[in-house]
Amino acid sequence: MAFFQSIAWTLISFVLFTAMVAIVSSWKTRGDNLETAEGYFLAGRGLPGIVIAGSLLLTNLSAEQLVGLNGQSWKSNMGPIAWEVGSMFTLLALAYYFLPRYLKMGAMTIPSLMEVRYGKGTKTMFSAVIVIMYSILNLPVILYSGAVVFEQIFDISGMLGVSKFQSVAVLCVIIGIIGGCYAIFGGLKAVAVSDTINGIGLIIGGLMVPFIGFAVLAKETGGSGIMDGIRYIVQADPAKMNAVNAWNAPEPEVPWPLIITGMFFNNLYWWCTNQSFVQRSLAAKSLKEGQKGAIFCGFLKCLGPLYLVIPGIIAFYLPSIQGALSAAGDQAIDFAYPALISAIIPKPIMGFFAAVMFGAILSSFNSVLNSASTMFTLDLYRSAVDPGASDVKCVKVGKIYGTIAGCISIIIAPFVMNAQGITTFLNSMSQFVSLPVLCAVLGVFLFKRLPAYTPKIITVVHVIAYGLFLMVKPCYPGSSNPVHYLYAMAVLFPVELVIMWALNKYRPAAEYVPQDVGAVDLTPWKYRHVVSIVGLVIAVGIYILFSPLGIAV
């Protein structure tokens, strides 16, 4: 049995699971036609619901989230569940409203949808901005943050006897190369299949953490078994179990009004109009399968609090790691989850857990790389450089661009370590793009007579207003706490919709009517209503549980 406690077994089990994912992904994509643009970039529009659900989940989930959300719950309370449970509502919006319209119009990318309504200039503007953000901003940060989390949890530098910078650099290269191979050589189908397998592993591995954690907590506090651990955290401080925060709560807490306003609008962008997310749904073999994928993903997101929030609560109470967290000082919020994992995960399954974490990091990277390659090829190269390019040439260009973007991100990623605050800065950059993209897409469906220049006006208004908000950094009345950035989203989105309504009414263009191109079967899933109601009841029930109406005060 000593062998299963050794580093050798950890490495072997890690390699076995990682290799299994690669082998199954290769087997599932054998014989697929990757020479056509639709086959390579949209998996031949043949993804089933379960694969879409898994790929959506893994595209959204990053290693940074595992550390970040658990760190937030360690520092505050159960409030971070809003990021997970709240996604159920926007995934239903994708299934019921956005996806039927996307598939009806045969959209391959979000910017291509804009071209039909607003012209090539708008498509080029949004495509260029998003591709640049993905390629030189998002990808390096995904690599860096993933490598840092892996280093924090598994102490790779200590195992290899190298510096943390060298460890992070090596991990960035490994993640970049393996993730790039999925995205570049396998196309979306390989990415989606690997996401699904890694998603299954993540759910198994992620759910092990709270249950093992409860058992260890019970043992260290004089109890026995999982239920004693649960009773301990519920009774120790019921306020810690509250997910409904005051309207002026400081970050990282989420004020309750934002759950139904700013956060909902933000989630609409990510789940319903962000290319790296939506591309999986655009590749559905039918509307029925696309709706299954979106709704099932909503159920998976409702499981999120178990492995993304509750472990942070356990870390707050676990006696054996309090010394290490105290020594971490200001960095304790980022050390809570790694410290918990190191303390509770048995060595025989540490290799499997490492492989699951590695898979989550890979999925974030290859999903964004695949989407960047798709938009560069279809929305920029084929549109502006070579309009007559064949599918074979487009696939070749996509692979070349993916290779270049992957290499650039690998080179840049380790040096993010030396740029203080750059991760926060890059994350805030997405807010400059999110609402303009969401408004542009909604304009296609909501307003029939919008002038073609509308997205440009909305973008200018949004960038100026949000930029001023970041510069002024207003505080809550009678408080020194800065106003949560999502309050800006809560105000700007309705204002931008009013601007669009006014332009549609007082500066009308020729009427636009979306056309059905017959890309896939548009028959909806017949059980969507029943399953969606169950999902909504679960989401609301979770909030009631973690509120003064439930186990919190």
C-alpha positions as CSV (number, residue, x, y, z in Angstrom):
1,M,0.0,0.0,0.0
2,A,3.0,2.3,0.5
3,F,3.3,2.6,-3.3
4,F,-0.1,4.3,-3.5
5,Q,1.1,6.9,-1.1
6,S,4.1,7.7,-3.2
7,I,4.8,10.5,-5.7
8,A,5.4,7.9,-8.3
9,W,1.7,6.7,-8.0
10,T,0.5,10.3,-8.1
11,L,2.4,10.9,-11.3
12,I,1.3,7.6,-12.9
13,S,-2.4,8.2,-12.0
14,F,-2.2,11.8,-13.3
15,V,-0.7,10.7,-16.6
16,L,-3.2,7.8,-17.0
17,F,-6.3,10.0,-16.6
18,T,-4.9,12.8,-18.8
19,A,-3.9,10.2,-21.5
20,M,-7.4,8.6,-21.3
21,V,-9.0,12.0,-22.0
22,A,-6.8,12.4,-25.1
23,I,-7.4,8.9,-26.3
24,V,-11.2,9.1,-26.0
25,S,-11.2,12.5,-27.6
26,S,-9.2,11.2,-30.5
27,W,-11.4,8.1,-30.8
28,K,-14.7,10.1,-30.8
29,T,-13.4,12.4,-33.5
30,R,-12.0,9.7,-35.8
31,G,-13.5,9.9,-39.3
32,D,-14.8,13.5,-38.8
33,N,-14.5,15.8,-41.7
34,L,-12.2,18.6,-40.5
35,E,-11.5,20.0,-44.0
36,T,-14.7,22.1,-44.0
37,A,-15.2,25.3,-42.0
38,E,-18.3,23.9,-40.5
39,G,-16.7,20.6,-39.6
40,Y,-13.6,22.2,-38.1
41,F,-15.0,25.3,-36.4
42,L,-18.5,24.0,-35.5
43,A,-17.9,20.2,-35.2
44,G,-20.1,19.7,-38.3
45,R,-23.1,21.0,-36.4
46,G,-23.3,17.6,-34.8
47,L,-22.9,18.0,-31.0
48,P,-25.4,16.3,-28.7
49,G,-26.8,17.9,-25.6
50,I,-24.7,16.1,-23.1
51,V,-21.5,17.2,-24.9
52,I,-22.7,20.8,-25.1
53,A,-23.5,20.8,-21.4
54,G,-20.1,19.5,-20.4
55,S,-18.3,21.8,-22.8
56,L,-20.2,24.9,-21.6
57,L,-19.4,24.0,-18.0
58,L,-15.7,23.6,-18.6
59,T,-15.5,26.6,-20.8
60,N,-16.8,28.7,-17.9
61,L,-14.9,27.0,-15.1
62,S,-11.3,27.9,-14.6
63,A,-8.7,26.9,-11.9
64,E,-8.7,30.5,-10.9
65,Q,-12.4,30.2,-10.1
66,L,-11.8,27.3,-7.8
67,V,-9.3,29.3,-5.8
68,G,-11.1,32.7,-6.2
69,L,-14.6,31.8,-5.2
70,N,-13.6,29.5,-2.4
71,G,-11.3,32.3,-1.2
72,Q,-14.2,34.7,-1.3
73,S,-16.4,32.4,0.8
74,W,-13.6,31.9,3.2
75,K,-13.3,35.7,3.7
76,S,-17.0,36.5,3.6
77,N,-20.0,34.1,3.4
78,M,-22.0,32.0,1.0
79,G,-22.6,35.1,-1.2
80,P,-20.4,33.8,-4.1
81,I,-23.0,31.2,-5.0
82,A,-24.7,34.0,-7.0
83,W,-22.1,33.4,-9.7
84,E,-23.1,29.7,-10.0
85,V,-26.8,29.5,-9.1
86,G,-27.6,32.7,-11.0
87,S,-26.3,31.1,-14.2
88,M,-29.4,28.9,-14.3
89,F,-31.5,31.9,-15.3
90,T,-29.3,33.1,-18.1
91,L,-28.8,29.5,-19.4
92,L,-32.6,29.3,-19.7
93,A,-32.5,32.6,-21.6
94,L,-30.0,31.0,-24.0
95,A,-32.2,27.9,-24.4
96,Y,-35.5,29.7,-24.9
97,Y,-34.6,33.0,-26.6
98,F,-31.1,33.3,-28.0
99,L,-30.4,29.8,-29.3
100,P,-33.5,29.4,-31.5
101,R,-32.7,32.6,-33.2
102,Y,-29.0,31.9,-33.7
103,L,-29.8,28.5,-35.2
104,K,-32.6,29.9,-37.4
105,M,-30.1,32.4,-38.9
106,G,-27.3,29.8,-39.2
107,A,-24.9,31.9,-37.3
108,M,-21.3,30.5,-37.1
109,T,-20.0,33.4,-35.0
110,I,-21.5,36.2,-33.0
111,P,-19.9,38.9,-35.2
112,S,-21.2,37.3,-38.3
113,L,-24.7,37.7,-36.9
114,M,-24.0,41.4,-36.5
115,E,-22.9,41.7,-40.2
116,V,-26.3,40.6,-41.4
117,R,-27.9,43.4,-39.4
118,Y,-25.4,46.2,-39.2
119,G,-22.9,45.6,-42.0
120,K,-19.3,44.5,-42.4
121,G,-17.8,47.4,-40.5
122,T,-19.6,46.5,-37.3
123,K,-18.6,42.9,-37.6
124,T,-14.9,43.8,-38.3
125,M,-14.9,46.2,-35.3
126,F,-16.2,43.7,-32.8
127,S,-14.2,40.8,-34.2
128,A,-10.9,42.7,-34.2
129,V,-11.4,43.9,-30.6
130,I,-12.5,40.4,-29.3
131,V,-9.7,38.5,-31.2
132,I,-7.1,40.9,-29.8
133,M,-8.4,40.5,-26.3
134,Y,-8.6,36.7,-26.6
135,S,-5.2,36.3,-28.1
136,I,-2.8,38.7,-26.2
137,L,-4.8,39.3,-23.1
138,N,-7.1,36.4,-22.1
139,L,-5.0,33.5,-23.2
140,P,-1.8,34.5,-21.4
141,V,-3.8,35.2,-18.2
142,I,-5.6,31.8,-18.4
143,L,-2.2,30.1,-18.8
144,Y,-0.6,32.1,-16.0
145,S,-3.5,31.8,-13.5
146,G,-3.9,28.1,-14.2
147,A,-0.2,27.4,-13.7
148,V,-0.1,29.5,-10.5
149,V,-3.1,27.6,-9.1
150,F,-1.5,24.2,-10.0
151,E,1.7,25.4,-8.4
152,Q,-0.1,26.5,-5.2
153,I,-2.0,23.3,-4.7
154,F,0.7,20.7,-5.7
155,D,3.9,22.6,-5.0
156,I,5.5,21.7,-8.3
157,S,8.5,23.9,-7.6
158,G,9.2,21.9,-4.5
159,M,8.9,18.6,-6.3
160,L,11.2,19.7,-9.1
161,G,13.6,21.7,-7.0
162,V,13.2,24.9,-9.1
163,S,12.0,28.5,-8.5
164,K,8.3,29.4,-8.6
165,F,8.9,31.4,-11.8
166,Q,10.6,28.4,-13.5
167,S,7.7,26.1,-12.3
168,V,5.1,28.5,-13.7
169,A,7.0,28.8,-17.0
170,V,7.2,25.0,-17.4
171,L,3.5,24.6,-16.6
172,C,2.5,27.3,-19.0
173,V,4.4,25.6,-21.8
174,I,2.9,22.2,-21.0
175,I,-0.7,23.5,-20.7
176,G,-0.2,25.6,-23.8
177,I,1.1,22.8,-26.0
178,I,-1.4,20.2,-24.9
179,G,-4.4,22.6,-25.0
180,G,-3.2,23.9,-28.4
181,C,-3.1,20.4,-29.8
182,Y,-6.7,19.9,-28.9
183,A,-7.8,23.2,-30.4
184,I,-5.6,23.3,-33.5
185,F,-5.5,19.7,-34.7
186,G,-8.9,18.5,-33.4
187,G,-11.1,21.5,-33.9
188,L,-14.2,22.2,-31.8
189,K,-15.3,18.5,-31.7
190,A,-12.1,17.4,-29.9
191,V,-12.3,20.4,-27.6
192,A,-16.0,19.7,-26.7
193,V,-15.4,15.9,-26.2
194,S,-12.4,16.5,-23.9
195,D,-14.4,19.2,-22.0
196,T,-17.1,16.7,-21.4
197,I,-14.8,14.0,-20.0
198,N,-12.9,16.5,-17.9
199,G,-16.3,17.8,-16.7
200,I,-17.3,14.4,-15.5
201,G,-13.9,14.1,-13.7
202,L,-14.3,17.6,-12.3
203,I,-17.7,16.8,-10.8
204,I,-16.4,13.6,-9.2
205,G,-13.2,15.2,-8.0
206,G,-14.8,18.5,-7.0
207,L,-17.6,16.8,-5.0
208,M,-15.0,14.7,-3.1
209,V,-13.6,17.9,-1.6
210,P,-16.6,19.0,0.5
211,F,-17.5,15.5,1.7
212,I,-13.9,14.6,2.6
213,G,-13.6,18.1,4.1
214,F,-16.7,17.6,6.3
215,A,-15.4,14.3,7.6
216,V,-12.0,15.7,8.4
217,L,-13.6,18.8,10.1
218,A,-15.8,16.6,12.2
219,K,-12.7,14.5,13.3
220,E,-10.7,17.6,14.2
221,T,-13.6,19.1,16.2
222,G,-14.5,16.1,18.2
223,G,-17.2,14.7,16.0
224,S,-17.4,11.8,13.6
225,G,-18.6,11.6,10.0
226,I,-19.9,13.9,7.3
227,M,-23.1,14.9,9.1
228,D,-21.2,16.1,12.2
229,G,-19.0,18.2,9.9
230,I,-22.1,19.8,8.3
231,R,-23.7,20.4,11.7
232,Y,-20.5,22.1,12.8
233,I,-20.4,24.8,10.1
234,V,-24.1,25.4,10.3
235,Q,-24.1,25.9,14.1
236,A,-20.7,27.6,14.5
237,D,-21.8,30.9,12.8
238,P,-25.2,30.9,11.0
239,A,-24.3,34.3,9.5
240,K,-21.4,32.7,7.6
241,M,-24.0,30.6,5.7
242,N,-25.9,33.6,4.4
243,A,-25.9,34.2,0.6
244,V,-28.1,37.3,0.7
245,N,-26.0,40.3,1.4
246,A,-26.9,44.0,2.1
247,W,-27.4,46.3,-0.9
248,N,-24.1,48.1,0.0
249,A,-22.0,45.1,0.9
250,P,-18.3,45.5,0.1
251,E,-16.5,43.2,-2.4
252,P,-16.0,40.3,-2.5
253,E,-19.6,40.1,-1.2
254,V,-22.4,40.3,-3.9
255,P,-25.1,42.9,-2.9
256,W,-28.5,41.3,-3.3
257,P,-30.0,43.8,-5.8
258,L,-27.2,42.8,-8.3
259,I,-28.4,39.2,-8.4
260,I,-31.4,40.3,-10.4
261,T,-29.8,43.3,-12.2
262,G,-26.1,43.9,-12.9
263,M,-25.0,40.3,-12.4
264,F,-27.9,39.0,-14.5
265,F,-27.0,41.4,-17.3
266,N,-23.3,40.4,-17.0
267,N,-24.2,36.7,-17.2
268,L,-26.4,37.3,-20.2
269,Y,-23.3,38.5,-22.1
270,W,-21.2,35.6,-21.0
271,W,-23.6,32.7,-21.5
272,C,-25.7,34.1,-24.4
273,T,-23.4,36.3,-26.5
274,N,-19.8,35.5,-25.7
275,Q,-18.2,33.6,-28.6
276,S,-16.2,31.1,-26.6
277,F,-19.4,30.0,-24.7
278,V,-22.0,30.2,-27.5
279,Q,-19.9,28.4,-30.0
280,R,-20.7,25.1,-28.4
281,S,-24.4,25.8,-28.7
282,L,-24.1,26.9,-32.3
283,A,-22.6,23.5,-33.0
284,A,-25.7,21.7,-31.8
285,K,-27.1,19.0,-34.2
286,S,-30.6,20.4,-33.6
287,L,-32.4,23.0,-31.5
288,K,-33.5,20.2,-29.2
289,E,-30.0,19.1,-28.4
290,G,-28.8,22.7,-28.0
291,Q,-31.6,23.3,-25.5
292,K,-30.8,20.1,-23.6
293,G,-27.2,21.2,-23.4
294,A,-28.0,24.7,-22.0
295,I,-30.6,23.5,-19.5
296,F,-28.5,20.6,-18.3
297,C,-25.5,23.0,-17.8
298,G,-27.8,25.1,-15.6
299,F,-28.3,22.0,-13.4
300,L,-24.5,21.5,-13.3
301,K,-24.0,25.1,-12.3
302,C,-26.4,24.6,-9.4
303,L,-23.9,21.9,-8.1
304,G,-21.2,24.6,-8.3
305,P,-21.6,25.8,-4.7
306,L,-20.6,22.4,-3.4
307,Y,-17.1,22.6,-4.9
308,L,-16.6,26.3,-5.6
309,V,-18.0,27.9,-2.4
310,I,-18.5,25.4,0.5
311,P,-14.8,24.3,0.6
312,G,-13.9,27.9,1.5
313,I,-16.3,27.7,4.4
314,I,-14.7,24.4,5.5
315,A,-11.3,26.0,5.3
316,F,-12.5,28.9,7.5
317,Y,-13.2,26.4,10.3
318,L,-10.6,23.5,9.8
319,P,-8.2,23.8,12.8
320,S,-5.2,22.1,11.2
321,I,-4.8,24.8,8.5
322,Q,-5.4,27.9,10.6
323,G,-1.7,28.4,11.3
324,A,-0.8,28.3,7.6
325,L,-3.6,30.7,6.7
326,S,-2.6,33.1,9.5
327,A,1.0,33.0,8.2
328,A,-0.2,33.8,4.7
329,G,-1.4,37.2,5.8
330,D,-3.0,39.3,3.0
331,Q,-2.5,36.3,0.6
332,A,-4.7,34.0,2.8
333,I,-7.7,34.5,0.5
334,D,-5.8,32.9,-2.3
335,F,-4.3,30.3,-0.1
336,A,-7.4,29.0,1.6
337,Y,-8.4,26.4,-1.1
338,P,-4.8,25.1,-1.8
339,A,-4.3,24.7,1.9
340,L,-7.5,22.8,2.3
341,I,-6.7,20.5,-0.6
342,S,-3.2,19.8,0.7
343,A,-4.6,18.9,4.1
344,I,-7.6,16.7,3.3
345,I,-7.1,14.9,-0.1
346,P,-5.7,11.4,0.5
347,K,-2.4,10.8,-1.4
348,P,-3.7,7.8,-3.3
349,I,-6.2,10.0,-5.2
350,M,-4.1,13.1,-5.4
351,G,-3.0,12.2,-9.0
352,F,-6.6,11.9,-10.1
353,F,-7.4,15.2,-8.5
354,A,-4.4,16.8,-10.1
355,A,-5.5,15.5,-13.5
356,V,-9.0,16.9,-13.0
357,M,-7.5,20.3,-12.1
358,F,-5.2,20.1,-15.1
359,G,-8.2,19.2,-17.4
360,A,-10.1,22.3,-16.1
361,I,-7.2,24.5,-16.9
362,L,-6.8,22.9,-20.4
363,S,-10.4,23.4,-21.2
364,S,-10.4,27.1,-20.4
365,F,-7.3,27.6,-22.6
366,N,-8.3,25.5,-25.6
367,S,-11.9,26.8,-25.7
368,V,-10.7,30.4,-25.9
369,L,-8.0,29.5,-28.4
370,N,-10.5,27.7,-30.6
371,S,-12.9,30.7,-30.5
372,A,-10.1,33.2,-31.3
373,S,-9.1,31.1,-34.3
374,T,-12.7,30.8,-35.5
375,M,-13.3,34.5,-35.4
376,F,-10.0,35.5,-36.9
377,T,-10.5,33.1,-39.8
378,L,-14.2,33.5,-40.6
379,D,-14.8,37.2,-39.5
380,L,-11.5,38.8,-40.4
381,Y,-9.5,36.7,-42.9
382,R,-12.3,35.4,-45.0
383,S,-14.3,38.6,-44.8
384,A,-11.6,41.2,-45.3
385,V,-8.4,39.5,-46.7
386,D,-9.6,36.7,-49.0
387,P,-13.4,36.6,-49.5
388,G,-13.1,33.8,-52.0
389,A,-11.1,31.5,-49.7
390,S,-12.1,27.8,-49.8
391,D,-13.0,25.9,-46.7
392,V,-9.8,23.9,-46.9
393,K,-7.8,27.2,-47.0
394,C,-9.8,28.6,-44.1
395,V,-9.1,25.6,-41.9
396,K,-5.4,25.9,-42.7
397,V,-5.4,29.6,-41.8
398,G,-7.3,28.8,-38.6
399,K,-4.6,26.2,-37.6
400,I,-1.8,28.6,-38.5
401,Y,-3.4,31.4,-36.5
402,G,-4.1,29.1,-33.6
403,T,-0.5,28.0,-33.5
404,I,0.8,31.6,-33.6
405,A,-1.7,32.8,-30.9
406,G,-0.8,29.8,-28.7
407,C,2.9,30.4,-29.0
408,I,2.5,34.1,-28.2
409,S,0.4,33.3,-25.1
410,I,3.0,30.8,-23.9
411,I,5.8,33.4,-24.2
412,I,3.8,36.2,-22.5
413,A,2.2,34.1,-19.7
414,P,5.1,33.6,-17.3
415,F,5.9,37.3,-17.2
416,V,2.4,38.2,-16.0
417,M,3.9,37.3,-12.6
418,N,6.0,40.4,-12.8
419,A,3.2,42.8,-13.6
420,Q,1.3,43.7,-10.4
421,G,-2.4,44.0,-10.8
422,I,-2.4,43.1,-14.4
423,T,-4.9,40.2,-13.9
424,T,-7.4,42.5,-12.3
425,F,-6.9,45.1,-15.1
426,L,-7.4,42.5,-17.8
427,N,-10.5,41.1,-16.2
428,S,-12.0,44.6,-16.0
429,M,-11.3,45.1,-19.7
430,S,-14.1,42.6,-20.6
431,Q,-16.6,45.0,-19.1
432,F,-15.8,47.5,-21.8
433,V,-17.0,45.0,-24.4
434,S,-19.7,43.0,-22.7
435,L,-22.7,45.3,-22.8
436,P,-22.0,46.7,-26.3
437,V,-21.9,43.1,-27.6
438,L,-25.1,42.1,-25.7
439,C,-26.9,45.2,-26.9
440,A,-25.8,44.7,-30.5
441,V,-27.1,41.1,-30.5
442,L,-30.4,42.0,-28.8
443,G,-30.8,44.8,-31.4
444,V,-30.9,42.1,-34.1
445,F,-33.9,40.5,-32.5
446,L,-35.8,43.2,-30.6
447,F,-35.8,46.1,-33.0
448,K,-36.7,45.8,-36.6
449,R,-35.7,49.3,-37.8
450,L,-32.4,50.0,-36.0
451,P,-30.0,52.0,-38.1
452,A,-26.7,50.3,-38.9
453,Y,-24.6,52.7,-36.8
454,T,-26.4,51.9,-33.6
455,P,-23.7,49.5,-32.1
456,K,-21.0,52.1,-32.7
457,I,-23.0,54.7,-30.7
458,I,-23.7,52.2,-27.9
459,T,-20.1,51.3,-27.8
460,V,-18.9,55.0,-27.5
461,V,-21.5,55.7,-24.8
462,H,-20.6,52.6,-22.8
463,V,-16.9,53.0,-23.0
464,I,-17.0,56.6,-21.9
465,A,-19.5,56.0,-19.1
466,Y,-17.9,52.9,-17.7
467,G,-14.4,54.5,-18.0
468,L,-15.6,57.4,-15.9
469,F,-17.0,55.1,-13.3
470,L,-13.6,53.3,-13.0
471,M,-11.8,56.6,-12.7
472,V,-14.1,58.2,-10.2
473,K,-14.6,55.0,-8.1
474,P,-17.7,56.3,-6.2
475,C,-18.4,55.0,-2.7
476,Y,-21.7,53.9,-1.2
477,P,-23.5,56.8,0.7
478,G,-22.1,57.2,4.2
479,S,-19.4,54.6,3.5
480,S,-15.8,54.3,2.3
481,N,-16.6,51.1,0.4
482,P,-16.4,51.5,-3.4
483,V,-19.6,50.8,-5.3
484,H,-19.6,47.3,-6.8
485,Y,-18.7,47.5,-10.5
486,L,-21.9,45.5,-11.4
487,Y,-24.0,48.5,-10.2
488,A,-22.5,50.3,-13.3
489,M,-23.8,47.4,-15.4
490,A,-27.2,47.6,-13.7
491,V,-27.5,51.3,-14.8
492,L,-25.8,51.3,-18.2
493,F,-27.7,48.3,-19.7
494,P,-31.2,49.9,-19.4
495,V,-29.8,53.2,-20.5
496,E,-28.3,51.6,-23.6
497,L,-31.6,49.8,-24.4
498,V,-33.5,53.1,-24.2
499,I,-31.0,54.6,-26.7
500,M,-31.6,51.7,-29.0
501,W,-35.4,52.1,-28.7
502,A,-35.1,55.8,-29.4
503,L,-33.0,55.2,-32.5
504,N,-35.4,52.5,-33.7
505,K,-38.4,54.9,-33.3
506,Y,-37.0,58.3,-34.4
507,R,-34.2,57.3,-36.8
508,P,-35.7,54.2,-38.4
509,A,-34.0,52.2,-41.1
510,A,-35.5,49.7,-43.5
511,E,-37.3,46.9,-41.7
512,Y,-35.2,43.8,-41.0
513,V,-36.7,40.3,-40.8
514,P,-34.4,37.4,-39.8
515,Q,-34.4,34.5,-42.3
516,D,-34.5,30.8,-41.6
517,V,-31.5,29.3,-43.5
518,G,-32.4,25.7,-42.6
519,A,-29.1,24.9,-41.0
520,V,-30.5,22.5,-38.4
521,D,-33.9,21.1,-37.2
522,L,-35.6,23.8,-35.2
523,T,-38.0,21.5,-33.4
524,P,-37.7,22.4,-29.7
525,W,-37.2,19.9,-26.9
526,K,-40.6,18.8,-25.7
527,Y,-39.6,18.4,-22.1
528,R,-37.9,21.8,-21.9
529,H,-40.7,23.4,-19.8
530,V,-41.0,20.7,-17.2
531,V,-37.2,20.4,-16.8
532,S,-36.7,24.2,-16.7
533,I,-39.3,24.6,-13.9
534,V,-37.5,21.9,-11.9
535,G,-34.2,23.9,-12.4
536,L,-35.8,27.2,-11.4
537,V,-37.2,25.6,-8.2
538,I,-33.8,24.1,-7.4
539,A,-32.1,27.5,-7.9
540,V,-34.6,29.4,-5.8
541,G,-34.5,26.6,-3.2
542,I,-30.8,27.0,-2.8
543,Y,-31.1,30.7,-2.2
544,I,-33.9,30.1,0.4
545,L,-31.7,27.5,2.1
546,F,-28.7,29.9,2.4
547,S,-30.8,32.8,3.7
548,P,-32.5,33.8,7.0
549,L,-35.5,31.8,5.7
550,G,-33.2,28.7,5.8
551,I,-30.1,27.9,7.8
552,A,-28.6,31.4,7.9
553,V,-29.2,34.5,10.0
